[in-house]
Amino acid sequence: MTDRSVLTGRSAVVTGGGRGVGAEVARLLAASGASVLVAARTSSEVEQVATELRRSGANAFATTCDVSDPHSIDSLATRARDTFGQIDILINNAGIATAAPLARTTLDEWNRVLAINATGAFLCMQAFVPGMVERRWGRVVNVASTLALTGYRYTTAYTASKHALLGLTRSAAAESAAHGVTVNAVCPSYLDTRMTEETVARVTAKTGRSREEALEVIVGQNPQKRLIDPQEVAATVVYLCSDAAASINGAALVIDGGELRR
């Protein structure tokens, strides 16, 4: 059962909050008492999530934001401060996944993936962490991947971006440690989300395998033989935002059913 008081009085920004992990994180933050600003590129998706949260009694708002655009992040920061006054929690969840061999990864694709998955989180942290440091309380959770800790074929840009995100996490955590602010990452394996469905579709298109065969290959990487439920990731994220996790800083919490330990 969710403790509805654990984050009472806290305000949170969730990027990539219109669906998947981001939407589940927004729901659980709200259920834990936080006020939430849900941000993503697609207006209809974030509006739907915020409306759902308000109907459940939460203090929730929606705004559009493209984290690959610095001006859009500036607008997000302004909207957040105008809405809440201060931001206590930042969840950097916005991200994209692509797949291509190293030799076929274009520079445009490389730059786009890095801009969204790594630079976007960097700019959001620059926008919100100084205020947390000044108030001596804050939580940043970056949604990374098991590929922040290893590497697979055909994922050059994505893997590099998630390694960069984890390096950013660890460095920022060291800087903020003495100021009541923690910065952590969660590193899930393949999730039961639209992004994984898109990966399955790419595999079927390139290999001729059926959807079921492609999904079996992906699921087979998890020793538990299943996709990770986004709610599992959300629960870990919200725990990291609580006072109970005050001594967890610079961590990469792996959620993969034991995949990396095989």
ABEGO torsion letter per residue (X at the ends): XBBAAAABGBBBBBBGAABEAAAAAAAAAAAAGBBBBBBBABAAAAAAAAAAAAAAGBBBBBBBBBAABAAAAAAAAAAAAAAAGBBABBBBABBBBBBBBAAABBAAAAAAAAAAAAAAAAAAAAAAAAAAAAAGBBBBBBBBBAAAABBBBGAAAAAAAAAAAAAAAAAAAAAAAAAGBBBBBBBBBBBBBAAAAAAAAAAAAAAGBBAAAAAAAAAAABAAGBBBBAAAAAAAAAAAABAAAAABBGBBBBBAGGAAAX
